[in-house]
Amino acid sequence: MAQSIGGGGGNASSTIGLMAIGGKSSSTSRGGEVDVFNSGSIQAGGNAILAQSVGGGGGHGGLAGGVVAIGGDGGGGDGGKVSVNNSGMLATSEKSAAAILAQSLGGGGGSGGGALSADFWGSVSLGGKGAKGGSGGSVSVTNSAGGSLETQGNSSPGIAAQSIGGGGGHGGFSAAGDISRLLSASLAIGGGGGGGGAGGQVEVQSSADITTHGAHADGILALSQGGGGGHGGFSAAGALSLGSATLSLGDSGGQGGSGQMVTVTNGSAISTGSADDLNDFRAGNDSPGILAQSLGGGGGHSGMSIGGTFDGAGNPDGSLALSLGGKGDGKQAMSVKVTSTGPTINTHGDRSPGIAAQSLGGGGGSGGFNVEADAAAPGHERHPGLQYRRQRRL
């Protein structure tokens, strides 16, 4: 087992004052480069070879409270480059035990800090922005002739090479309120979601035989996947006075991260499941010979917004609630190339293609919904009653 794991960022402290700005979390660190060379025989209950580089997760931004309040933020670290070269005989016996597992994982972005604001005449509250997730580094696996790979358990692939970007942090919430005998106004804006980190390039070259016996046990799995975008923060603004106005904006979700190029070159025999296991309907199911995927991350959902006012004098009153939806875009995936010149690829289970190659972009996030309510004191004309609006999904 060879690992390099970056440290996570510390959470920021909260702040209270007339004008308060939540602290920004301390910096995270990236995972370092990991290289593994093996030419011997390994028999293991768990993973025979585990090579992993993991970026540190981002700390959460601090909470802010005051007449003017702004939440803090913090970001995730990148995963480093991972390389495995094997020419030995590898065998595993338990579930979730790959012969070779090589991963580079970006750290998740920290969530933005919340913001609370209140006063007797006007208040402003801005939620902290969610931080971007760290990117996955490049992953390379070479399985040379002379050895062999065999796994027995479920969820135990022969080779799993993965580069996965970290998810973006969620935007901080925002809330603002006023109580006044005269005029007042309040503004609340939720923090935007952080973008997902990109997956790195993945390359697998194999010229030694691979055999797996369990379900969900691919012969070769090669994956580059972008992280999902964080959700936008919700917002709420309210005012109680003789004449008031509120503005509440739920911010947009973060963009997903992109999947990168995936290349698989196979010159060996691959078998998943086995003829001896056919009496067990679970044995070997969902176990492709080669599964190569580039997947874009999905966009985050936009934050909801709520705005309301109450006019003690019964005068016409204004309230507005808006949601900045539709910006949590999914991200694209890149090309996938599989070349197999080996003698055979045999799969024995259900839903187990010989070769599956996929490039799939991420879906967009949903738009936020809005609620707006205006009311007047008893005995006066109400304006304009309770309203509900839902933003269309983009």
C-alpha positions in Angstrom: 0.0 0.0 0.0 1.4 3.4 -1.1 -0.5 6.5 -0.2 0.0 10.3 -0.2 -2.8 12.2 1.6 -2.9 15.9 1.8 -4.0 17.6 5.0 -7.5 19.1 5.2 -8.0 22.8 5.7 -9.1 24.0 9.2 -12.6 25.4 9.7 -12.7 29.2 10.0 -14.0 31.0 13.1 -17.3 32.8 13.4 -17.4 36.6 13.6 -20.0 39.0 15.2 -19.9 42.8 14.9 -21.5 45.9 13.3 -19.8 44.8 10.1 -18.8 41.1 10.3 -16.9 39.0 7.7 -16.6 35.3 8.4 -13.1 33.9 8.4 -11.7 32.0 5.5 -10.6 28.5 6.2 -6.9 27.7 6.3 -5.3 26.3 3.2 -5.4 22.6 2.4 -2.6 20.6 0.8 -2.4 18.5 -2.4 -1.6 14.8 -2.5 1.9 14.0 -3.6 3.1 11.8 -6.5 2.9 8.0 -5.9 4.9 5.4 -7.9 4.8 1.6 -7.4 7.0 -1.0 -9.1 6.4 -4.7 -8.4 7.8 -7.9 -9.9 7.0 -10.4 -7.1 4.1 -12.6 -6.2 1.4 -11.2 -3.8 -1.5 -13.1 -2.3 -3.7 -10.9 -0.1 -7.1 -10.8 1.5 -7.5 -7.1 0.6 -6.0 -5.1 -2.3 -2.8 -6.7 -3.6 -1.5 -3.3 -4.7 -3.1 0.0 -3.6 -1.6 3.2 -4.9 -3.4 6.4 -3.9 -2.9 10.1 -3.9 -5.6 12.2 -2.1 -6.0 15.9 -1.9 -7.0 17.4 1.4 -10.6 18.5 1.9 -11.3 22.2 2.2 -12.4 23.6 5.6 -15.7 25.4 6.0 -16.0 29.1 6.0 -16.9 31.0 9.2 -20.4 32.2 10.2 -20.8 36.0 10.2 -23.4 38.0 12.2 -24.0 41.8 12.2 -25.8 44.7 10.5 -23.6 43.8 7.5 -22.6 40.2 7.4 -20.4 38.3 4.9 -19.7 34.6 5.2 -16.3 33.1 4.7 -15.0 30.2 2.4 -12.3 27.6 1.8 -11.0 25.2 -1.0 -10.0 21.6 -1.7 -6.5 20.2 -2.7 -5.6 18.4 -5.9 -4.7 14.7 -6.1 -1.2 13.9 -7.4 0.1 11.7 -10.2 -0.2 7.9 -9.6 1.8 5.3 -11.5 1.8 1.5 -11.1 4.1 -1.0 -13.0 3.5 -4.6 -12.3 5.0 -7.8 -13.7 4.2 -10.2 -10.8 1.5 -12.6 -10.0 -1.3 -11.0 -7.9 -4.2 -12.8 -6.2 -6.9 -11.6 -3.7 -9.5 -13.6 -1.9 -12.0 -11.2 -0.2 -14.7 -8.8 -1.4 -13.7 -5.2 -2.4 -10.2 -6.4 -3.0 -8.7 -5.4 -6.3 -5.5 -6.9 -7.7 -4.4 -3.4 -8.6 -6.2 -0.3 -7.4 -4.6 3.1 -8.5 -6.5 6.3 -7.6 -5.9 10.0 -7.6 -8.7 11.8 -5.8 -9.2 15.6 -5.5 -10.4 16.9 -2.1 -13.8 18.3 -1.7 -14.3 22.1 -1.5 -15.3 23.6 1.8 -18.8 25.0 2.2 -19.2 28.8 2.4 -20.0 30.3 5.8 -23.5 31.4 6.6 -24.5 35.1 7.2 -27.1 36.5 9.6 -28.0 40.2 9.7 -30.5 42.2 11.7 -31.1 45.8 12.5 -33.8 48.5 13.1 -33.5 50.3 9.8 -31.6 48.2 7.2 -29.5 45.0 7.0 -27.3 43.3 4.4 -26.4 39.6 4.5 -24.2 37.8 2.0 -23.5 34.0 2.3 -20.0 32.8 1.6 -19.2 31.1 -1.7 -18.6 27.4 -1.7 -15.0 26.5 -2.7 -13.9 24.6 -5.8 -13.1 20.9 -5.4 -9.6 19.7 -6.1 -8.7 18.1 -9.4 -7.7 14.4 -9.7 -4.2 13.8 -11.1 -3.1 11.5 -13.9 -3.2 7.8 -13.3 -1.2 5.2 -15.3 -1.2 1.4 -14.8 1.1 -1.0 -16.7 0.5 -4.7 -16.2 3.4 -6.5 -18.0 3.6 -10.0 -19.4 5.0 -12.7 -17.2 2.5 -12.3 -14.3 -1.2 -12.7 -13.9 -4.1 -11.1 -11.9 -6.9 -13.1 -10.2 -9.6 -12.0 -7.7 -12.3 -14.1 -6.0 -14.6 -11.7 -4.2 -17.5 -9.3 -5.2 -16.5 -5.8 -6.1 -12.9 -6.9 -6.8 -11.7 -5.8 -10.2 -8.5 -7.0 -11.7 -7.3 -3.5 -12.5 -9.1 -0.3 -11.3 -7.5 3.0 -12.4 -9.4 6.0 -11.4 -9.0 9.8 -11.3 -11.9 11.6 -9.7 -12.3 15.3 -9.0 -13.6 16.6 -5.7 -17.1 17.9 -5.3 -17.6 21.7 -5.0 -18.6 23.1 -1.6 -22.1 24.3 -1.0 -22.8 28.0 -0.8 -23.5 29.5 2.6 -27.0 30.5 3.7 -28.0 34.1 4.1 -30.7 35.7 6.3 -31.6 39.4 6.9 -34.4 41.0 8.9 -35.5 44.4 10.1 -38.0 45.8 12.6 -38.6 49.6 12.4 -41.3 52.2 13.3 -40.3 54.0 10.1 -38.9 52.8 6.7 -36.6 49.8 6.5 -35.0 47.6 3.9 -33.2 44.2 4.0 -31.0 42.4 1.5 -30.0 38.7 1.6 -27.9 36.9 -1.0 -27.0 33.2 -0.7 -23.5 32.1 -1.5 -22.8 30.5 -4.9 -21.9 26.8 -5.0 -18.3 25.9 -5.7 -17.3 24.2 -9.0 -16.4 20.5 -9.1 -12.7 19.5 -9.7 -11.7 17.9 -13.0 -10.8 14.3 -13.3 -7.3 13.6 -14.7 -6.1 11.5 -17.6 -6.2 7.7 -17.1 -4.1 5.2 -19.1 -4.0 1.4 -18.7 -1.8 -1.0 -20.6 -2.1 -4.8 -19.9 -0.4 -7.8 -21.4 -0.9 -10.3 -18.6 -4.0 -12.5 -18.1 -6.8 -11.2 -15.8 -9.4 -13.3 -14.1 -12.2 -12.2 -11.7 -14.9 -14.4 -10.2 -17.2 -12.1 -8.2 -20.1 -9.8 -9.1 -19.3 -6.1 -9.9 -15.7 -7.2 -10.6 -14.5 -5.8 -13.9 -11.5 -7.2 -15.6 -10.2 -3.6 -16.3 -11.9 -0.5 -15.0 -10.5 2.9 -16.2 -12.4 6.0 -15.1 -11.9 9.7 -15.2 -14.7 11.6 -13.5 -15.3 15.2 -12.7 -16.7 16.2 -9.3 -20.2 17.6 -8.9 -20.9 21.3 -8.4 -22.0 22.5 -5.0 -25.5 23.7 -4.4 -26.2 27.4 -4.1 -27.0 28.8 -0.7 -30.6 29.7 0.2 -31.6 33.2 1.3 -34.4 34.7 3.3 -35.2 38.4 3.9 -38.0 40.0 5.9 -39.0 43.4 7.2 -41.7 44.7 9.7 -42.2 48.5 9.6 -44.5 51.4 8.4 -42.9 51.0 4.9 -40.4 48.4 3.9 -38.8 46.5 1.1 -36.9 43.2 0.9 -34.7 41.6 -1.7 -33.7 37.9 -1.4 -31.5 36.2 -4.0 -30.7 32.5 -3.9 -27.4 32.1 -5.7 -26.5 29.6 -8.5 -25.1 26.1 -8.1 -21.5 25.4 -9.1 -20.4 23.9 -12.4 -19.5 20.3 -12.5 -15.9 19.3 -13.3 -14.9 17.8 -16.6 -13.8 14.2 -17.2 -10.5 13.7 -19.1 -9.2 11.4 -21.7 -9.2 7.6 -21.0 -7.1 5.1 -22.9 -7.0 1.3 -22.5 -4.7 -1.0 -24.4 -5.1 -4.7 -23.8 -3.1 -7.6 -25.2 -4.1 -10.3 -22.7 -6.9 -12.8 -22.1 -9.6 -11.5 -19.7 -12.3 -13.6 -18.0 -15.0 -12.4 -15.5 -17.2 -14.8 -13.6 -16.5 -18.5 -14.4 -18.2 -21.5 -15.7 -18.0 -23.1 -12.2 -20.1 -20.2 -10.8 -23.0 -20.4 -13.2 -25.3 -22.2 -10.6 -25.1 -19.0 -8.5 -27.1 -16.3 -10.3 -25.1 -13.5 -8.5 -21.7 -14.8 -9.5 -20.1 -12.6 -12.2 -23.0 -10.3 -12.8 -22.3 -6.7 -13.7 -18.7 -7.5 -14.5 -17.5 -6.2 -17.9 -14.3 -7.4 -19.3 -13.2 -3.8 -20.0 -15.1 -0.7 -18.7 -13.6 2.6 -19.8 -15.4 5.8 -18.9 -15.0 9.6 -19.0 -17.7 11.3 -17.0 -18.4 15.0 -16.6 -19.7 16.1 -13.2 -23.2 17.3 -12.7 -24.0 20.9 -11.9 -25.2 22.0 -8.4 -28.8 23.1 -7.7 -29.6 26.8 -7.3 -30.5 28.1 -3.9 -34.1 28.9 -3.0 -35.1 32.4 -1.9 -37.8 33.7 0.4 -38.8 37.4 0.8 -41.6 38.9 2.9 -42.8 42.2 4.4 -45.4 43.4 6.9 -46.7 47.0 6.7 -48.0 48.2 10.1 -49.6 51.3 8.5 -51.5 49.3 5.8 -49.7 51.3 3.1 -48.8 49.7 -0.3 -45.7 47.7 0.3 -43.1 46.1 -1.9 -41.5 42.7 -1.7 -39.3 41.0 -4.2 -37.8 37.5 -4.2 -35.5 36.3 -7.0 -33.5 33.2 -7.6 -30.4 33.2 -9.9 -31.0 29.7 -11.1 -29.9 27.9 -14.3 -26.2 28.4 -13.8 -25.3 25.1 -12.2 -24.1 23.6 -15.6 -22.9 20.1 -16.1 -19.4 19.7 -17.6 -18.2 17.8 -20.7 -16.4 14.5 -20.9 -13.5 13.8 -23.1 -12.6 11.0 -25.5 -12.4 7.3 -24.6 -10.2 4.9 -26.6 -10.0 1.1 -26.1 -7.7 -1.2 -28.1 -7.8 -4.9 -27.4 -5.6 -7.4 -29.3 -5.7 -10.2 -26.7 -6.8 -13.7 -27.6 -10.2 -13.7 -25.7 -12.5 -11.7 -23.5 -15.0 -14.0 -21.7 -17.8 -12.8 -19.4 -20.2 -15.1 -17.8 -22.6 -13.0 -15.8 -25.6 -10.8 -16.7 -25.1 -7.2 -17.8 -21.4 -8.0 -18.4 -20.3 -6.7 -21.8 -16.9 -7.7 -23.2 -16.0 -4.1 -23.8 -17.9 -1.0 -22.7 -16.6 2.5 -23.6 -18.5 5.6 -22.5 -18.1 9.4 -22.7 -20.9 11.1 -20.8 -21.3 14.8 -20.0 -22.8 15.8 -16.6 -26.4 17.0 -16.2 -27.3 20.5 -15.2 -28.6 21.5 -11.8 -32.2 22.5 -11.1 -33.2 26.1 -10.8 -34.2 27.4 -7.3 -37.8 28.3 -6.3 -39.0 31.6 -5.0 -41.5 32.6 -2.4 -42.8 36.2 -2.0 -45.3 37.4 0.6 -46.6 40.9 1.4 -49.1 41.7 4.2 -50.7 44.8 5.8 -52.0 45.5 9.3 -55.5 44.3 10.1 -58.2 46.6 8.9 -56.2 47.9 5.9 -56.1 46.7 2.3 -53.7 43.9 1.8 -51.1 44.2 -0.9 -51.0 42.0 -2.9 -51.6 38.8 -0.9 -49.5 35.7 -0.8 -47.6 34.8 -3.9 -45.7 31.7 -4.9 -43.4 31.4 -7.8 -41.3 28.5 -9.0 -38.5 29.1 -11.5 -38.6 26.9 -14.5 -35.8 24.3 -14.7 -33.2 25.2 -17.3 
